[in-house]
Amino acid sequence: MEYVIGLDLGTGTIKGIAVDSNGEILAKHSEVYKLYTEGNGYSEQNPEDWYEASLKVLKKIVLDLNGYNLKAISISGQMHSLVLLDKEYNVIRRSILWNDTRNTKECNYVMERMGERIINITGNKCLEGFTLPKILWVKENEPSNWEKTLKFCMPKDYLVLKYTGNICTDVSDAAATLMFDLEKKEWSDEILNYLGIDKEKCPKVYNSIESVGELNEEIKRELNIKGNVKIFPAGADNPCSALGSGIINENKALLSIGTSGVYLQYEDSYKNYNGKLHMFNNVIPNSYYSMGVTLSAGDSLSWFRNTFAPDKSFDEVLEGIEDVVPGSNGLLFAPYIVGERTPYTDSKVRGTFIGIDKVHEFKDFARAVVEGITFSLKDCFNIYNNCYEKEIISVGGGAKSKAWLQIQADIFNKKIISLKNEEGPSLGAAIVAAVSLNWFDSFEDAVKLIVKEEESFYPNKELVEIYEEVYNRYRKIYKCIKNI
């Protein structure tokens, strides 16, 4: 039997999933690696750690499927993070990650000089997470490292290099650098020239469904694999997660509540949201996706548990929240514990509880945190003017509690759907390979067979009205605390 492996190179973990030509999940495995935070706002990783962890994942899956025939490896990865390579393709310094915030000065520089043009060309404002300000920081603070740089790339591209010897990226990861013209699907000469970045340092760009080489003989021997194994640069983690969740047209949207939170929509054409939302090229050819981001979604719940109930599991923390009246008995929580992205783009604002009363119990606070996270994601949802006919697929930590799923349905006033097998970006990467190998005639056919919905949650009309009033009060919090 033939199978493909989808890899997802995350911020702390690399996950692998094996899918056969019938769309069945055969095996999965994951490995962790170290995060370096040695300075204020610094967040780095060693690309070699990614590679070694990826080999462990591949070895485990291949060993579990001994006798099966591996046809392709397709790779998704964390967006924006910067890898610098010298003329011998060696890593020059540790990768500066997407959540590294040392480059605020560079972001301000770009927006002051190119703000409107940056938004028009890339669909995005210059924020600390993007690749461009990381490059400008290296140019300014480590000029010798930039001088030694032959090419830069993103994390999953480093695995492609190690597997094939090819330095390249795909359109979805290139779009996330803030140096890529989304409509032309090419590096922007205007941005690169204005900021003094040599275009020769940019990797070649492929479509996500294009094979960029084959697994080299050394790794095949190490894995005890025979035959050719194609490598696909599937794409950035968000569009791969959307694909792995069944977001292949404008009928469904994605609500993802992980460490951060994302509300994501498929777009069939480029739309300029004037930087209010992120806009990127999709892994599905000739399509795009837009999204809003809540910086501390699941992270807010983790903070709440670790601070006030460290001995409780998340299930225990959320126990009883369904018995609390909507609006948490007048208690509101703003999840701005590390600042906020959409819609405020404010790195300095901080979170708060509003309306604490002596009648409030632990479960009131727990529900207020859940509601605050969901309200923050509704802030993203409300920027759109075309999302009211959509169903919403909910994934991540917010999809593991039925009470929270019902709260999402009532706050969004939308049908919310959970999934049976929630594998995210690794499954999306596997689907890219499966379609590229012509196992399926289309992404629609692949998703229909592979992505399975589990349960639907419908809005309660009475609670929708209550939440509209509570949300209107929540919306006042940012303006009130912004200057404190």
DAPE-V214895 format. One record per residue. N is the residue number from 0. RES is the residue in three letters. NEAR is the number of other C-alpha atoms within 8 Angstrom. D_FIRST is the distance of its C-alpha to the first C-alpha in Angstrom with 1 decimal. Layout:
n->N res->RES near->NEAR d_first->D_FIRST
n->N res->RES near->NEAR d_first->D_FIRST
//
This chain:
n->0 res->MET near->5 d_first->0.0
n->1 res->GLU near->9 d_first->3.8
n->2 res->TYR near->13 d_first->6.7
n->3 res->VAL near->15 d_first->10.5
n->4 res->ILE near->13 d_first->13.4
n->5 res->GLY near->19 d_first->16.6
n->6 res->LEU near->17 d_first->19.7
n->7 res->ASP near->15 d_first->23.1
n->8 res->LEU near->14 d_first->26.0
n->9 res->GLY near->10 d_first->28.7
n->10 res->THR near->5 d_first->32.3
n->11 res->GLY near->8 d_first->31.9
n->12 res->THR near->10 d_first->28.2
n->13 res->ILE near->15 d_first->24.9
n->14 res->LYS near->14 d_first->22.0
n->15 res->GLY near->15 d_first->18.3
n->16 res->ILE near->16 d_first->15.6
n->17 res->ALA near->14 d_first->11.8
n->18 res->VAL near->15 d_first->10.5
n->19 res->ASP near->12 d_first->7.3
n->20 res->SER near->9 d_first->8.0
n->21 res->ASN near->6 d_first->9.8
n->22 res->GLY near->9 d_first->12.0
n->23 res->GLU near->8 d_first->11.4
n->24 res->ILE near->9 d_first->12.7
n->25 res->LEU near->9 d_first->10.8
n->26 res->ALA near->10 d_first->13.5
n->27 res->LYS near->10 d_first->16.7
n->28 res->HIS near->10 d_first->19.5
n->29 res->SER near->9 d_first->22.9
n->30 res->GLU near->11 d_first->25.7
n->31 res->VAL near->8 d_first->29.3
n->32 res->TYR near->9 d_first->31.8
n->33 res->LYS near->8 d_first->35.6
n->34 res->LEU near->8 d_first->37.7
n->35 res->TYR near->8 d_first->41.1
n->36 res->THR near->9 d_first->44.0
n->37 res->GLU near->6 d_first->47.0
n->38 res->GLY near->5 d_first->49.2
n->39 res->ASN near->6 d_first->50.4
n->40 res->GLY near->8 d_first->47.6
n->41 res->TYR near->12 d_first->45.4
n->42 res->SER near->13 d_first->41.6
n->43 res->GLU near->12 d_first->39.6
n->44 res->GLN near->12 d_first->36.5
n->45 res->ASN near->10 d_first->35.6
n->46 res->PRO near->12 d_first->32.7
n->47 res->GLU near->6 d_first->31.9
n->48 res->ASP near->10 d_first->31.3
n->49 res->TRP near->12 d_first->28.6
n->50 res->TYR near->10 d_first->26.9
n->51 res->GLU near->8 d_first->27.2
n->52 res->ALA near->12 d_first->25.9
n->53 res->SER near->10 d_first->22.9
n->54 res->LEU near->8 d_first->22.0
n->55 res->LYS near->9 d_first->22.3
n->56 res->VAL near->14 d_first->19.9
n->57 res->LEU near->10 d_first->17.3
n->58 res->LYS near->9 d_first->17.9
n->59 res->LYS near->9 d_first->17.6
n->60 res->ILE near->14 d_first->14.3
n->61 res->VAL near->10 d_first->12.7
n->62 res->LEU near->7 d_first->14.4
n->63 res->ASP near->7 d_first->13.3
n->64 res->LEU near->9 d_first->9.6
n->65 res->ASN near->6 d_first->10.4
n->66 res->GLY near->4 d_first->8.0
n->67 res->TYR near->8 d_first->5.1
n->68 res->ASN near->7 d_first->5.9
n->69 res->LEU near->11 d_first->8.6
n->70 res->LYS near->10 d_first->10.0
n->71 res->ALA near->12 d_first->13.1
n->72 res->ILE near->14 d_first->15.6
n->73 res->SER near->16 d_first->18.0
n->74 res->ILE near->17 d_first->21.3
n->75 res->SER near->18 d_first->23.9
n->76 res->GLY near->14 d_first->27.2
n->77 res->GLN near->14 d_first->30.7
n->78 res->MET near->12 d_first->33.0
n->79 res->HIS near->13 d_first->36.2
n->80 res->SER near->14 d_first->36.2
n->81 res->LEU near->15 d_first->37.6
n->82 res->VAL near->15 d_first->36.4
n->83 res->LEU near->14 d_first->38.8
n->84 res->LEU near->15 d_first->37.9
n->85 res->ASP near->12 d_first->40.4
n->86 res->LYS near->9 d_first->40.5
n->87 res->GLU near->5 d_first->38.4
n->88 res->TYR near->7 d_first->35.7
n->89 res->ASN near->7 d_first->36.9
n->90 res->VAL near->10 d_first->37.3
n->91 res->ILE near->10 d_first->41.1
n->92 res->ARG near->8 d_first->41.4
n->93 res->ARG near->10 d_first->39.4
n->94 res->SER near->13 d_first->37.7
n->95 res->ILE near->13 d_first->40.1
n->96 res->LEU near->12 d_first->38.1
n->97 res->TRP near->13 d_first->38.3
n->98 res->ASN near->7 d_first->40.4
n->99 res->ASP near->13 d_first->42.9
n->100 res->THR near->10 d_first->46.3
n->101 res->ARG near->8 d_first->48.6
n->102 res->ASN near->11 d_first->48.8
n->103 res->THR near->9 d_first->51.0
n->104 res->LYS near->6 d_first->53.7
n->105 res->GLU near->10 d_first->51.3
n->106 res->CYS near->12 d_first->50.1
n->107 res->ASN near->9 d_first->53.8
n->108 res->TYR near->8 d_first->54.5
n->109 res->VAL near->10 d_first->51.8
n->110 res->MET near->12 d_first->52.8
n->111 res->GLU near->7 d_first->56.5
n->112 res->ARG near->6 d_first->56.1
n->113 res->MET near->8 d_first->53.1
n->114 res->GLY near->11 d_first->52.4
n->115 res->GLU near->7 d_first->52.5
n->116 res->ARG near->7 d_first->50.8
n->117 res->ILE near->15 d_first->48.0
n->118 res->ILE near->13 d_first->47.3
n->119 res->ASN near->10 d_first->47.6
n->120 res->ILE near->11 d_first->45.2
n->121 res->THR near->14 d_first->42.6
n->122 res->GLY near->16 d_first->43.1
n->123 res->ASN near->14 d_first->43.8
n->124 res->LYS near->9 d_first->46.7
n->125 res->CYS near->14 d_first->46.7
n->126 res->LEU near->8 d_first->45.8
n->127 res->GLU near->14 d_first->45.3
n->128 res->GLY near->11 d_first->41.5
n->129 res->PHE near->14 d_first->41.0
n->130 res->THR near->13 d_first->40.3
n->131 res->LEU near->10 d_first->43.5
n->132 res->PRO near->13 d_first->46.0
n->133 res->LYS near->12 d_first->44.2
n->134 res->ILE near->9 d_first->44.6
n->135 res->LEU near->9 d_first->48.2
n->136 res->TRP near->11 d_first->48.7
n->137 res->VAL near->11 d_first->47.4
n->138 res->LYS near->10 d_first->49.7
n->139 res->GLU near->7 d_first->52.6
n->140 res->ASN near->6 d_first->52.2
n->141 res->GLU near->9 d_first->50.1
n->142 res->PRO near->9 d_first->51.2
n->143 res->SER near->6 d_first->50.4
n->144 res->ASN near->11 d_first->46.7
n->145 res->TRP near->10 d_first->46.6
n->146 res->GLU near->6 d_first->48.4
n->147 res->LYS near->10 d_first->45.7
n->148 res->THR near->13 d_first->42.9
n->149 res->LEU near->11 d_first->41.1
n->150 res->LYS near->13 d_first->38.5
n->151 res->PHE near->12 d_first->37.7
n->152 res->CYS near->15 d_first->34.3
n->153 res->MET near->13 d_first->32.7
n->154 res->PRO near->15 d_first->30.6
n->155 res->LYS near->12 d_first->27.0
n->156 res->ASP near->12 d_first->28.3
n->157 res->TYR near->12 d_first->29.3
n->158 res->LEU near->10 d_first->25.7
n->159 res->VAL near->15 d_first->24.8
n->160 res->LEU near->11 d_first->27.7
n->161 res->LYS near->9 d_first->26.7
n->162 res->TYR near->11 d_first->23.1
n->163 res->THR near->12 d_first->24.3
n->164 res->GLY near->7 d_first->28.1
n->165 res->ASN near->9 d_first->28.6
n->166 res->ILE near->12 d_first->31.1
n->167 res->CYS near->12 d_first->30.4
n->168 res->THR near->14 d_first->29.9
n->169 res->ASP near->13 d_first->28.9
n->170 res->VAL near->15 d_first->31.3
n->171 res->SER near->14 d_first->30.9
n->172 res->ASP near->13 d_first->31.7
n->173 res->ALA near->13 d_first->34.4
n->174 res->ALA near->14 d_first->36.0
n->175 res->ALA near->12 d_first->36.3
n->176 res->THR near->11 d_first->38.5
n->177 res->LEU near->13 d_first->41.6
n->178 res->MET near->12 d_first->42.0
n->179 res->PHE near->14 d_first->39.8
n->180 res->ASP near->12 d_first->41.1
n->181 res->LEU near->13 d_first->38.9
n->182 res->GLU near->6 d_first->40.1
n->183 res->LYS near->5 d_first->40.1
n->184 res->LYS near->8 d_first->36.8
n->185 res->GLU near->8 d_first->38.4
n->186 res->TRP near->11 d_first->40.3
n->187 res->SER near->10 d_first->43.8
n->188 res->ASP near->7 d_first->46.5
n->189 res->GLU near->6 d_first->49.1
n->190 res->ILE near->9 d_first->47.8
n->191 res->LEU near->13 d_first->47.0
n->192 res->ASN near->9 d_first->50.4
n->193 res->TYR near->7 d_first->52.4
n->194 res->LEU near->6 d_first->50.9
n->195 res->GLY near->6 d_first->51.0
n->196 res->ILE near->8 d_first->47.2
n->197 res->ASP near->8 d_first->46.3
n->198 res->LYS near->8 d_first->43.5
n->199 res->GLU near->7 d_first->42.2
n->200 res->LYS near->10 d_first->41.1
n->201 res->CYS near->10 d_first->38.7
n->202 res->PRO near->11 d_first->35.0
n->203 res->LYS near->7 d_first->33.6
n->204 res->VAL near->10 d_first->32.1
n->205 res->TYR near->11 d_first->28.9
n->206 res->ASN near->9 d_first->27.4
n->207 res->SER near->15 d_first->24.6
n->208 res->ILE near->14 d_first->22.0
n->209 res->GLU near->9 d_first->23.0
n->210 res->SER near->9 d_first->21.1
n->211 res->VAL near->11 d_first->23.8
n->212 res->GLY near->9 d_first->22.4
n->213 res->GLU near->11 d_first->19.7
n->214 res->LEU near->12 d_first->19.2
n->215 res->ASN near->8 d_first->22.0
n->216 res->GLU near->6 d_first->21.8
n->217 res->GLU near->6 d_first->23.7
n->218 res->ILE near->9 d_first->21.3
n->219 res->LYS near->11 d_first->18.3
n->220 res->ARG near->8 d_first->20.3
n->221 res->GLU near->7 d_first->21.2
n->222 res->LEU near->9 d_first->17.6
n->223 res->ASN near->6 d_first->16.6
n->224 res->ILE near->8 d_first->14.0
n->225 res->LYS near->5 d_first->13.9
n->226 res->GLY near->4 d_first->13.6
n->227 res->ASN near->7 d_first->14.9
n->228 res->VAL near->10 d_first->14.3
n->229 res->LYS near->12 d_first->16.4
n->230 res->ILE near->16 d_first->18.8
n->231 res->PHE near->16 d_first->20.1
n->232 res->PRO near->18 d_first->23.4
n->233 res->ALA near->15 d_first->22.5
n->234 res->GLY near->16 d_first->26.0
n->235 res->ALA near->12 d_first->28.6
n->236 res->ASP near->13 d_first->27.8
n->237 res->ASN near->8 d_first->29.9
n->238 res->PRO near->14 d_first->28.3
n->239 res->CYS near->18 d_first->24.8
n->240 res->SER near->14 d_first->25.9
n->241 res->ALA near->15 d_first->27.4
n->242 res->LEU near->13 d_first->24.2
n->243 res->GLY near->18 d_first->22.2
n->244 res->SER near->14 d_first->25.0
n->245 res->GLY near->9 d_first->25.0
n->246 res->ILE near->13 d_first->28.0
n->247 res->ILE near->11 d_first->27.4
n->248 res->ASN near->8 d_first->30.9
n->249 res->GLU near->11 d_first->34.4
n->250 res->ASN near->7 d_first->34.1
n->251 res->LYS near->13 d_first->32.9
n->252 res->ALA near->14 d_first->33.9
n->253 res->LEU near->15 d_first->32.6
n->254 res->LEU near->12 d_first->34.6
n->255 res->SER near->11 d_first->33.2
n->256 res->ILE near->15 d_first->35.3
n->257 res->GLY near->11 d_first->34.2
n->258 res->THR near->9 d_first->36.8
n->259 res->SER near->12 d_first->38.0
n->260 res->GLY near->15 d_first->37.7
n->261 res->VAL near->13 d_first->36.5
n->262 res->TYR near->14 d_first->37.2
n->263 res->LEU near->12 d_first->35.1
n->264 res->GLN near->12 d_first->35.2
n->265 res->TYR near->14 d_first->33.3
n->266 res->GLU near->12 d_first->35.7
n->267 res->ASP near->9 d_first->35.4
n->268 res->SER near->7 d_first->38.2
n->269 res->TYR near->10 d_first->40.0
n->270 res->LYS near->7 d_first->42.6
n->271 res->ASN near->9 d_first->45.2
n->272 res->TYR near->9 d_first->45.9
n->273 res->ASN near->9 d_first->48.6
n->274 res->GLY near->10 d_first->46.8
n->275 res->LYS near->10 d_first->47.0
n->276 res->LEU near->14 d_first->43.2
n->277 res->HIS near->11 d_first->40.5
n->278 res->MET near->15 d_first->39.0
n->279 res->PHE near->13 d_first->35.9
n->280 res->ASN near->12 d_first->33.5
n->281 res->ASN near->12 d_first->30.2
n->282 res->VAL near->14 d_first->26.6
n->283 res->ILE near->10 d_first->26.4
n->284 res->PRO near->8 d_first->28.2
n->285 res->ASN near->8 d_first->31.9
n->286 res->SER near->13 d_first->32.3
n->287 res->TYR near->14 d_first->33.9
n->288 res->TYR near->13 d_first->34.3
n->289 res->SER near->12 d_first->37.4
n->290 res->MET near->12 d_first->37.9
n->291 res->GLY near->16 d_first->40.6
n->292 res->VAL near->12 d_first->40.4
n->293 res->THR near->14 d_first->42.0
n->294 res->LEU near->12 d_first->42.3
n->295 res->SER near->15 d_first->42.5
n->296 res->ALA near->14 d_first->40.6
n->297 res->GLY near->14 d_first->38.8
n->298 res->ASP near->10 d_first->40.8
n->299 res->SER near->12 d_first->43.9
n->300 res->LEU near->10 d_first->42.7
n->301 res->SER near->8 d_first->41.7
n->302 res->TRP near->8 d_first->45.2
n->303 res->PHE near->11 d_first->46.8
n->304 res->ARG near->12 d_first->45.1
n->305 res->ASN near->8 d_first->45.6
n->306 res->THR near->7 d_first->49.2
n->307 res->PHE near->6 d_first->50.4
n->308 res->ALA near->9 d_first->48.0
n->309 res->PRO near->8 d_first->46.1
n->310 res->ASP near->4 d_first->45.6
n->311 res->LYS near->9 d_first->44.0
n->312 res->SER near->7 d_first->40.3
n->313 res->PHE near->7 d_first->39.5
n->314 res->ASP near->8 d_first->39.3
n->315 res->GLU near->7 d_first->42.8
n->316 res->VAL near->11 d_first->44.1
n->317 res->LEU near->10 d_first->43.2
n->318 res->GLU near->8 d_first->44.4
n->319 res->GLY near->7 d_first->47.1
n->320 res->ILE near->11 d_first->46.8
n->321 res->GLU near->7 d_first->46.3
n->322 res->ASP near->5 d_first->49.9
n->323 res->VAL near->11 d_first->51.4
n->324 res->VAL near->7 d_first->52.9
n->325 res->PRO near->8 d_first->51.3
n->326 res->GLY near->12 d_first->52.9
n->327 res->SER near->12 d_first->53.0
n->328 res->ASN near->9 d_first->56.6
n->329 res->GLY near->7 d_first->57.7
n->330 res->LEU near->14 d_first->55.7
n->331 res->LEU near->14 d_first->53.8
n->332 res->PHE near->13 d_first->51.5
n->333 res->ALA near->14 d_first->50.8
n->334 res->PRO near->14 d_first->47.6
n->335 res->TYR near->12 d_first->49.0
n->336 res->ILE near->10 d_first->48.7
n->337 res->VAL near->11 d_first->47.6
n->338 res->GLY near->12 d_first->49.1
n->339 res->GLU near->14 d_first->47.4
n->340 res->ARG near->12 d_first->45.5
n->341 res->THR near->12 d_first->45.5
n->342 res->PRO near->10 d_first->48.0
n->343 res->TYR near->6 d_first->50.5
n->344 res->THR near->7 d_first->49.2
n->345 res->ASP near->8 d_first->51.4
n->346 res->SER near->8 d_first->50.5
n->347 res->LYS near->6 d_first->53.8
n->348 res->VAL near->12 d_first->53.9
n->349 res->ARG near->9 d_first->53.1
n->350 res->GLY near->11 d_first->52.1
n->351 res->THR near->9 d_first->54.5
n->352 res->PHE near->9 d_first->55.1
n->353 res->ILE near->7 d_first->57.8
n->354 res->GLY near->7 d_first->59.9
n->355 res->ILE near->8 d_first->59.8
n->356 res->ASP near->6 d_first->62.0
n->357 res->LYS near->4 d_first->63.0
n->358 res->VAL near->4 d_first->61.4
n->359 res->HIS near->9 d_first->57.9
n->360 res->GLU near->6 d_first->55.6
n->361 res->PHE near->6 d_first->52.4
n->362 res->LYS near->12 d_first->50.3
n->363 res->ASP near->13 d_first->52.3
n->364 res->PHE near->11 d_first->51.4
n->365 res->ALA near->12 d_first->47.7
n->366 res->ARG near->12 d_first->47.6
n->367 res->ALA near->13 d_first->49.6
n->368 res->VAL near->15 d_first->47.0
n->369 res->VAL near->10 d_first->44.2
n->370 res->GLU near->12 d_first->46.4
n->371 res->GLY near->13 d_first->47.5
n->372 res->ILE near->15 d_first->43.9
n->373 res->THR near->10 d_first->43.2
n->374 res->PHE near->11 d_first->46.5
n->375 res->SER near->11 d_first->45.6
n->376 res->LEU near->14 d_first->42.4
n->377 res->LYS near->10 d_first->44.5
n->378 res->ASP near->10 d_first->46.6
n->379 res->CYS near->15 d_first->43.6
n->380 res->PHE near->10 d_first->42.9
n->381 res->ASN near->7 d_first->46.6
n->382 res->ILE near->8 d_first->46.7
n->383 res->TYR near->7 d_first->44.7
n->384 res->ASN near->6 d_first->46.5
n->385 res->ASN near->5 d_first->43.5
n->386 res->CYS near->7 d_first->41.5
n->387 res->TYR near->6 d_first->43.2
n->388 res->GLU near->6 d_first->41.0
n->389 res->LYS near->10 d_first->37.8
n->390 res->GLU near->11 d_first->35.7
n->391 res->ILE near->12 d_first->34.7
n->392 res->ILE near->13 d_first->31.4
n->393 res->SER near->15 d_first->32.4
n->394 res->VAL near->14 d_first->30.3
n->395 res->GLY near->10 d_first->31.2
n->396 res->GLY near->9 d_first->33.9
n->397 res->GLY near->13 d_first->35.8
n->398 res->ALA near->12 d_first->33.1
n->399 res->LYS near->8 d_first->33.1
n->400 res->SER near->9 d_first->36.6
n->401 res->LYS near->7 d_first->37.3
n->402 res->ALA near->8 d_first->40.9
n->403 res->TRP near->11 d_first->40.1
n->404 res->LEU near->14 d_first->37.8
n->405 res->GLN near->12 d_first->40.8
n->406 res->ILE near->9 d_first->43.1
n->407 res->GLN near->12 d_first->40.9
n->408 res->ALA near->15 d_first->41.2
n->409 res->ASP near->15 d_first->44.9
n->410 res->ILE near->13 d_first->45.6
n->411 res->PHE near->8 d_first->43.5
n->412 res->ASN near->11 d_first->44.5
n->413 res->LYS near->13 d_first->41.0
n->414 res->LYS near->11 d_first->38.1
n->415 res->ILE near->15 d_first->35.9
n->416 res->ILE near->13 d_first->32.2
n->417 res->SER near->12 d_first->30.1
n->418 res->LEU near->14 d_first->26.3
n->419 res->LYS near->8 d_first->24.1
n->420 res->ASN near->6 d_first->21.6
n->421 res->GLU near->9 d_first->23.7
n->422 res->GLU near->8 d_first->21.7
n->423 res->GLY near->11 d_first->23.9
n->424 res->PRO near->18 d_first->23.5
n->425 res->SER near->18 d_first->20.2
n->426 res->LEU near->13 d_first->18.5
n->427 res->GLY near->16 d_first->20.6
n->428 res->ALA near->18 d_first->19.4
n->429 res->ALA near->17 d_first->15.7
n->430 res->ILE near->14 d_first->16.8
n->431 res->VAL near->14 d_first->18.6
n->432 res->ALA near->16 d_first->15.6
n->433 res->ALA near->13 d_first->13.6
n->434 res->VAL near->14 d_first->16.7
n->435 res->SER near->9 d_first->17.5
n->436 res->LEU near->7 d_first->14.3
n->437 res->ASN near->7 d_first->15.4
n->438 res->TRP near->8 d_first->12.6
n->439 res->PHE near->10 d_first->15.9
n->440 res->ASP near->8 d_first->19.3
n->441 res->SER near->7 d_first->21.1
n->442 res->PHE near->12 d_first->21.4
n->443 res->GLU near->7 d_first->23.0
n->444 res->ASP near->9 d_first->20.0
n->445 res->ALA near->14 d_first->17.7
n->446 res->VAL near->12 d_first->20.4
n->447 res->LYS near->9 d_first->21.1
n->448 res->LEU near->9 d_first->17.6
n->449 res->ILE near->8 d_first->17.0
n->450 res->VAL near->12 d_first->20.6
n->451 res->LYS near->9 d_first->22.2
n->452 res->GLU near->8 d_first->26.0
n->453 res->GLU near->8 d_first->27.6
n->454 res->GLU near->7 d_first->31.4
n->455 res->SER near->8 d_first->34.2
n->456 res->PHE near->10 d_first->37.6
n->457 res->TYR near->11 d_first->40.6
n->458 res->PRO near->13 d_first->43.8
n->459 res->ASN near->9 d_first->46.9
n->460 res->LYS near->7 d_first->49.7
n->461 res->GLU near->6 d_first->52.4
n->462 res->LEU near->10 d_first->50.4
n->463 res->VAL near->13 d_first->49.5
n->464 res->GLU near->8 d_first->53.2
n->465 res->ILE near->10 d_first->53.9
n->466 res->TYR near->12 d_first->51.2
n->467 res->GLU near->9 d_first->52.6
n->468 res->GLU near->8 d_first->55.9
n->469 res->VAL near->9 d_first->54.3
n->470 res->TYR near->9 d_first->52.2
n->471 res->ASN near->8 d_first->55.4
n->472 res->ARG near->8 d_first->57.0
n->473 res->TYR near->12 d_first->53.9
n->474 res->ARG near->7 d_first->54.2
n->475 res->LYS near->8 d_first->57.7
n->476 res->ILE near->9 d_first->56.6
n->477 res->TYR near->8 d_first->55.5
n->478 res->LYS near->7 d_first->58.8
n->479 res->CYS near->8 d_first->60.8
n->480 res->ILE near->8 d_first->59.2
n->481 res->LYS near->7 d_first->58.5
n->482 res->ASN near->5 d_first->61.8
n->483 res->ILE near->4 d_first->62.2
//
